[in-house]
Amino acid sequence: MRRALLILMCIFPACAWANYVEVKRSANIYASPDRNATILESVHPEKLSQQIYLLTVSDKLQNGYHKIRLLNGSGTGWVYKSRVRLFSGDPPGVERSVFFGGLPNDSKVSDQISHIKNAAYAVGYSETKANPLWSAYQIGTDQGHDCPRLSRFLTDDRTLIRTTHDSYNSSGYDRGHMAPSDNIGSRHGCDSQNETYFMSNITPQLPSLNQKSWLGLEMLEASYAEQVGNIWVTAGPIFDPVWLNRLCSGVELPVAFYKIIVKETDGKPNVLAVIFTQQTKPGTELSKLVTTVDEIERRTEIDFLSELPDDIENQVESSRTSDDSWELSTKLNSNFAGAPRPTCVDKPIRRE
C-alpha cells in the first residue's frame, strides 16, 4: 500500500529553519538519550502505512540520539539514529511558519513599512524612519562556519529610500546590527552572514552600547542556543514618542532598543524581554534591563507572538522573567575596543 499520509505536529508556530527525520521502522521516543529512559511515544509507520516525519530540535546527536519534537506537540524527546533518516529543510508538502509565535505584526504602526525576507532572518523596515522596526531570527547550535566580516555595509535595493553605508559617516553612531552578524554566520553560513550587512538591518547605536553591552547580549544569546538547541529572537529600536531625532543624514535616531528572546522549556515558551537605552553602560547586569513584552509593545505599537494561543500569549507577555536559566546576573560587556566619537545630529523636532 502506498504510504502518503504526513504526520507532523508542532505545538506552536515556531519551527523555522530546522531539519527533520523520517521514521523508517518502528521506533521508541525516549525522555532522554538512553535506551533505559522512559518511553514517551512509540511510532509504527509500517503498521499505519504512513510516512512519519518528526521535527528536530537540535542539529547535534547525543549518544547517537536525535532530539525531536513529539507527535502530540507536548514537548520533546529522543529517537535513535538507526530508526530514522535525517533530512535538511522542511518535510515534503509542509511550509512551516518562519518564526516562533508568528512574525511581528506592525500593522498599527503609521510608518511606510517594507517586509523583507532574507535566508536566515526577516525584517520590517520603516521607509519613514530609515530603520528596521524589527529583525526576527532563529539560531541553533554553532555549525562552525568561520566567515570574514564585510568591510562595507550593503545598500538594500529592496527598500525605497536606499540608505547607504555612508549615511552614518561622521555621525558619531555605529551601524548597529539587529540580526547579529556572527551568530547568523556561525549557524547559517557566510552568505547569510553577508545579508546581515544590508542597511535594512542597521540602526544607529552609540559605540559604547553597540560594542559593549549590546554585543555582550549577542554573546549570551549564542550561549543560550548551545544550551537548548534553538532560540528565537526579535530585536529593534524604540523612538521618542514626542521628539523626532535624526542623524545629519536624515536617518531617524532611536532612544532605546529591545530584544525578545524565546526558548522552549518543557514544551512551553520561556521569554526574556529587555530594553537598552542608548546610554546603557558597559557591564550593566542583565537583570537591570528586564522588562515585559507588553511594555515593548506599548512603546513600539508592534504586536509580538500574536499567533500563540491567547491564554499563553497573555501570560508570557505580561510576565517579567526571573528565571535563573537566563543567567540574569551576567554583566553585559565585551573585549571589543570601542571609543566615543563626536556626534552629528539635527536639532530635535516636536512630532505633530
VEXRO-904021 format. One line per 10 residues: number of its first residue (from 1); for each residue x, y, z of C-alpha. Coordinates in Angstrom, 3 decimals, always signed. Layout:
NUM	X/Y/Z  ...
REM end
This chain:
1	+0.000/+0.000/+0.000  +1.282/+3.458/-0.881  +2.265/+5.453/+2.192  +1.167/+9.053/+1.674  -0.036/+10.474/+4.958  +2.241/+13.004/+6.654  +2.227/+13.087/+10.442  +3.898/+16.207/+11.814  +2.934/+18.189/+14.885  +4.219/+21.488/+16.209
11	+2.655/+22.882/+19.384  +3.381/+26.477/+18.384  +4.177/+28.082/+15.010  +7.820/+28.080/+15.981  +9.649/+25.626/+13.792  +11.813/+27.631/+11.446  +14.991/+26.731/+9.549  +15.400/+23.314/+11.170  +15.901/+19.751/+9.928  +13.601/+16.763/+10.201
21	+13.777/+12.963/+10.375  +11.662/+10.307/+8.668  +10.884/+7.290/+10.838  +11.942/+4.242/+8.785  +10.637/+1.499/+11.090  +9.008/+1.142/+14.497  +10.768/+3.409/+16.940  +10.505/+4.459/+20.551  +10.839/+8.089/+21.561  +12.606/+8.375/+24.917
31	+12.606/+11.036/+27.618  +16.416/+11.195/+27.472  +19.104/+9.876/+25.087  +19.235/+6.480/+26.767  +17.539/+3.177/+25.869  +16.705/+2.653/+29.532  +14.881/+6.013/+29.791  +11.108/+6.370/+29.961  +9.360/+5.775/+26.623  +7.239/+8.815/+25.786
41	+5.771/+7.585/+22.497  +6.086/+4.655/+20.086  +5.641/+5.110/+16.342  +4.917/+2.374/+13.793  +4.956/+3.659/+10.191  +4.821/+0.164/+8.688  +1.672/-0.711/+10.646  -0.073/+2.584/+9.890  +1.022/+2.645/+6.227  +2.060/+6.243/+6.819
51	+5.108/+8.383/+6.321  +6.014/+9.823/+9.709  +8.193/+12.891/+9.971  +9.488/+14.478/+13.168  +10.991/+17.957/+13.504  +14.448/+18.047/+15.024  +15.161/+20.392/+17.932  +18.968/+20.229/+17.715  +21.355/+19.510/+14.854  +23.719/+17.547/+17.098
61	+23.457/+13.872/+18.092  +23.755/+12.899/+21.746  +24.748/+9.294/+22.436  +23.536/+8.509/+18.917  +20.082/+10.020/+19.502  +18.300/+12.850/+17.669  +16.377/+15.330/+19.811  +12.954/+15.742/+18.200  +9.518/+17.238/+18.807  +6.839/+14.794/+19.972
71	+3.972/+13.926/+17.650  +1.371/+15.258/+20.053  +3.204/+18.561/+20.379  +3.545/+18.284/+24.158  +7.307/+18.650/+24.263  +10.481/+16.975/+23.033  +12.058/+13.527/+23.149  +14.876/+11.415/+21.726  +14.923/+8.829/+18.925  +17.866/+6.590/+17.995
81	+19.615/+7.383/+14.719  +19.287/+3.882/+13.201  +15.488/+4.165/+13.326  +15.277/+7.334/+11.253  +16.745/+9.159/+8.279  +17.831/+12.791/+8.686  +16.939/+15.410/+6.070  +17.602/+19.142/+5.743  +14.879/+21.765/+5.373  +11.127/+21.276/+5.561
91	+9.308/+17.940/+5.273  +7.613/+17.288/+1.901  +4.444/+19.305/+1.438  +4.937/+21.315/+4.632  +5.659/+25.029/+4.762  +6.423/+25.944/+8.340  +5.930/+29.294/+9.988  +9.082/+31.403/+9.806  +9.120/+32.436/+13.428  +8.029/+31.430/+16.912
101	+4.512/+32.710/+17.534  +4.445/+34.309/+14.084  +6.387/+37.285/+12.783  +5.763/+40.650/+14.481  +2.543/+42.380/+13.425  +3.346/+46.038/+12.665  +0.010/+46.891/+11.007  -0.790/+49.536/+13.656  +2.417/+51.480/+13.026  +1.738/+54.536/+10.847
111	+5.084/+54.347/+9.002  +5.522/+53.113/+5.455  +6.954/+49.634/+6.049  +8.668/+47.156/+3.716  +8.718/+43.495/+4.762  +11.897/+41.762/+3.677  +12.767/+38.046/+3.933  +16.411/+37.004/+3.933  +17.803/+33.477/+4.126  +18.155/+33.472/+7.919
121	+16.144/+36.438/+9.184  +13.204/+38.682/+8.335  +12.828/+42.458/+8.694  +10.064/+45.012/+8.977  +11.803/+48.093/+7.590  +10.467/+51.609/+8.099  +10.941/+53.660/+4.958  +9.772/+56.620/+7.062  +12.486/+56.281/+9.710  +15.209/+54.574/+7.620
131	+15.383/+51.948/+10.365  +14.333/+48.339/+10.804  +11.395/+48.330/+13.221  +12.130/+44.663/+13.892  +14.509/+41.933/+12.806  +13.456/+38.363/+13.630  +15.789/+35.369/+13.519  +16.401/+31.899/+14.883  +19.733/+30.408/+15.876  +20.628/+26.879/+16.891
141	+23.931/+25.325/+17.831  +27.165/+26.604/+16.282  +27.811/+24.870/+12.952  +31.442/+26.008/+12.780  +31.163/+28.453/+9.879  +34.038/+30.942/+10.102  +33.052/+33.913/+7.951  +35.018/+37.112/+7.290  +33.269/+40.382/+8.082  +32.413/+42.677/+5.204
151	+34.341/+45.952/+5.109  +31.310/+47.963/+3.953  +27.596/+47.715/+4.621  +25.245/+46.990/+1.735  +22.517/+49.198/+0.297  +19.337/+47.111/+0.182  +17.769/+47.648/-3.244  +14.542/+46.095/-1.956  +13.912/+49.256/+0.083  +12.648/+52.510/-1.386
161	+14.962/+55.047/+0.243  +18.260/+53.198/-0.306  +20.112/+54.060/+2.894  +23.845/+53.616/+2.295  +26.951/+52.830/+4.308  +27.916/+56.500/+4.041  +24.663/+57.651/+5.682  +26.369/+57.018/+9.051  +29.740/+58.581/+8.205  +30.931/+61.161/+10.786
171	+27.655/+60.748/+12.701  +29.251/+59.516/+15.916  +26.985/+56.450/+15.826  +27.806/+52.858/+14.935  +25.934/+50.858/+12.328  +24.173/+48.576/+14.805  +23.125/+45.113/+13.620  +19.697/+43.974/+14.762  +20.113/+40.429/+13.384  +23.700/+39.772/+14.559
181	+26.462/+39.050/+12.077  +28.455/+36.392/+13.949  +25.530/+34.437/+15.393  +23.817/+34.249/+11.998  +27.005/+33.365/+10.126  +28.200/+30.659/+12.502  +24.786/+28.955/+12.338  +23.514/+29.618/+8.811  +26.655/+30.184/+6.736  +28.614/+33.016/+5.168
191	+26.016/+34.049/+2.589  +23.524/+34.514/+5.418  +26.077/+36.477/+7.443  +26.666/+38.793/+4.495  +22.929/+39.509/+4.372  +23.088/+40.905/+7.921  +25.128/+43.774/+6.422  +22.131/+45.095/+4.491  +21.372/+48.606/+5.727  +17.762/+47.436/+6.193
201	+19.088/+45.531/+9.257  +21.014/+48.501/+10.668  +20.101/+51.209/+13.184  +22.201/+53.958/+14.857  +23.767/+52.904/+18.163  +26.279/+54.742/+20.304  +29.656/+52.941/+20.211  +29.586/+52.256/+23.972  +26.285/+50.418/+23.531  +26.904/+48.618/+20.226
211	+30.415/+47.423/+21.034  +29.911/+46.585/+24.709  +26.579/+45.742/+26.363  +24.605/+45.034/+23.146  +27.412/+42.797/+21.884  +27.522/+41.221/+25.335  +23.906/+40.091/+24.972  +24.597/+38.728/+21.480  +27.355/+36.605/+23.018  +24.959/+35.418/+25.715
221	+22.357/+34.541/+23.037  +24.890/+32.192/+21.457  +25.319/+30.512/+24.845  +21.543/+30.100/+25.239  +21.338/+28.436/+21.817  +24.110/+25.997/+22.696  +22.289/+25.046/+25.890  +18.800/+24.420/+24.482  +19.309/+23.799/+20.753  +17.195/+26.654/+19.350
231	+16.220/+30.168/+20.359  +14.130/+32.782/+18.559  +14.954/+36.478/+18.804  +13.279/+39.711/+17.752  +15.269/+42.931/+18.037  +14.595/+46.520/+17.096  +14.739/+50.207/+18.016  +12.425/+52.349/+20.155  +11.830/+56.003/+19.245  +10.933/+59.026/+21.332
241	+7.142/+59.496/+21.032  +7.372/+63.297/+21.417  +10.635/+64.370/+19.802  +11.886/+63.455/+16.333  +15.658/+62.968/+16.449  +17.729/+62.427/+13.303  +21.316/+61.988/+12.238  +22.545/+64.735/+9.941  +21.957/+62.319/+7.034  +18.242/+62.140/+7.879
251	+18.263/+58.646/+9.432  +15.979/+58.707/+12.493  +17.768/+58.204/+15.802  +16.320/+55.754/+18.360  +16.433/+56.436/+22.086  +16.387/+52.754/+23.069  +16.388/+49.178/+21.756  +14.525/+45.997/+22.651  +15.110/+42.276/+22.400  +12.615/+39.468/+22.893
261	+14.283/+36.061/+23.208  +12.213/+32.867/+23.269  +13.192/+29.309/+24.119  +11.076/+26.297/+24.948  +11.097/+24.820/+28.445  +9.116/+21.603/+28.913  +7.251/+22.315/+25.684  +6.208/+25.824/+26.769  +7.539/+29.234/+25.697  +10.047/+30.841/+28.051
271	+10.536/+34.523/+27.233  +13.198/+37.091/+28.111  +12.312/+40.683/+27.188  +14.828/+43.509/+27.661  +15.204/+47.206/+26.836  +18.542/+49.007/+26.431  +18.800/+52.778/+26.260  +21.445/+54.410/+24.082  +23.255/+55.233/+27.337  +23.263/+51.687/+28.787
281	+26.718/+51.332/+30.288  +29.171/+48.503/+29.636  +28.999/+45.936/+32.426  +25.312/+46.533/+33.182  +23.744/+43.469/+34.802  +21.179/+41.801/+32.568  +18.594/+41.754/+35.375  +18.546/+45.578/+35.327  +17.302/+45.569/+31.719  +14.491/+43.015/+32.062
291	+11.002/+44.196/+31.129  +7.802/+42.670/+29.709  +6.718/+42.059/+26.135  +3.648/+44.159/+26.961  +5.906/+47.148/+27.719  +7.807/+46.716/+24.440  +4.501/+46.507/+22.569  +3.337/+49.707/+24.260  +6.456/+51.591/+23.221  +6.648/+50.251/+19.646
301	+2.958/+49.661/+18.726  +4.046/+46.254/+17.378  +2.217/+43.035/+18.284  +4.576/+40.159/+19.100  +3.843/+36.416/+19.447  +0.342/+37.045/+18.112  -0.092/+33.511/+16.734  +0.246/+31.862/+20.139  -2.976/+30.745/+21.831  -4.442/+33.805/+23.593
311	-4.068/+32.441/+27.119  -0.414/+31.592/+26.573  +0.309/+34.873/+24.771  -1.263/+36.918/+27.577  +0.676/+35.043/+30.234  +4.128/+35.279/+28.657  +3.720/+38.884/+27.502  +2.696/+40.223/+30.906  +5.401/+38.375/+32.880  +8.788/+39.812/+33.802
321	+11.081/+36.793/+33.915  +13.152/+35.908/+36.964  +14.185/+32.503/+35.586  +17.805/+31.759/+36.554  +18.330/+29.867/+33.287  +18.612/+33.254/+31.549  +21.739/+33.996/+33.631  +20.302/+37.322/+34.737  +23.303/+38.172/+36.924  +25.549/+38.353/+33.820
331	+27.277/+41.703/+33.397  +26.968/+42.508/+29.706  +30.246/+43.532/+28.151  +32.812/+42.578/+25.530  +36.524/+42.912/+24.910  +35.860/+44.988/+21.793  +37.874/+48.212/+21.954  +35.282/+50.899/+21.291  +35.701/+54.636/+21.649  +33.240/+57.566/+21.654
341	+33.259/+59.944/+18.690  +31.829/+63.420/+18.067  +28.197/+63.119/+17.028  +26.373/+64.840/+14.190  +22.623/+65.035/+14.795  +19.968/+67.521/+13.774  +18.110/+69.626/+16.300  +15.137/+67.663/+17.716  +11.724/+68.469/+16.224  +8.480/+68.061/+18.144
351	+6.290/+65.467/+16.449  +2.893/+66.590/+15.242
REM end
